[in-house]
Amino acid sequence: MDYLLSSTHRAGKSKAAFFGASGFSAGDWAVLAEALRRHAIENEVEEREETEFGVRYVVDGPLHAPDGSLLHVRSVWYTDRGGREPRFVTAHPLRRKP
C-alpha cells in the first residue's frame, strides 16, 4: 500500500500523483485503504484467475476520493489457496470506457 502514495517510489510515484490529486495522502494512508476495500465490495469482479497458489481477482469501477470525486480505478486482490480473505495487491487508474 505504501508505494501507492509515495512520490519517490520508482513504480508508484505516478500512482501517488493520481491518488494525491484527489485528496489521498501518505500521512493518512488508512483513508485509501478503506476506499479500496469499499471499491472491492461495491464493484463487480471483472476477472477471476485461478493459479496453483490461489485466486486473483480484478475489480474495475469508481473509487470514492476524499475530495468527493469518483476515480475510475482497477484494484487487484489475491486469495491464497485455502485462504478465506482476499489481500490487496495493487491499484491503478483506468481510462474511462468510451
Backbone hydrogen bonds, N-H to C=O, Kabsch-Sander energy under -0.5 kcal/mol:
donor,donor_aa,acceptor,acceptor_aa,energy
4,L,1,M,-1.2
5,L,1,M,-0.5
5,L,2,D,-1.5
6,S,3,Y,-0.9
7,S,5,L,-0.6
9,H,6,S,-0.5
13,K,9,H,-2.2
16,A,12,G,-2.8
17,A,13,K,-1.9
18,F,14,S,-1.9
19,F,15,K,-2.9
20,G,16,A,-2.8
21,A,17,A,-1.8
22,S,19,F,-1.2
23,G,20,G,-1.8
24,F,19,F,-1.8
28,D,25,S,-0.9
29,W,26,A,-1.0
31,V,28,D,-1.8
32,L,28,D,-0.6
33,A,29,W,-2.2
34,E,30,A,-2.3
35,A,31,V,-2.1
36,L,32,L,-2.5
37,R,33,A,-1.9
38,R,34,E,-2.4
39,H,35,A,-2.4
40,A,36,L,-2.0
41,I,37,R,-1.6
42,E,38,R,-3.0
43,N,39,H,-1.3
46,E,44,E,-0.6
46,E,58,V,-2.8
47,E,58,V,-1.4
49,E,56,R,-2.7
51,T,54,G,-3.5
55,V,79,T,-2.5
56,R,49,E,-2.9
57,Y,77,W,-3.0
58,V,47,E,-2.5
59,V,75,S,-2.9
60,D,44,E,-0.8
61,G,73,V,-2.0
63,L,71,L,-2.2
65,A,69,S,-2.6
67,D,22,S,-1.9
68,G,65,A,-2.0
71,L,63,L,-2.7
71,L,69,S,-0.5
73,V,61,G,-2.6
73,V,71,L,-0.8
74,R,92,H,-2.8
75,S,59,V,-2.9
76,V,90,T,-2.8
77,W,57,Y,-2.6
78,Y,87,R,-2.3
79,T,55,V,-2.8
80,D,78,Y,-0.5
81,R,53,F,-3.3
83,G,80,D,-3.1
87,R,78,Y,-2.9
89,V,76,V,-2.8
90,T,76,V,-1.1
92,H,74,R,-2.1
94,L,72,H,-2.9
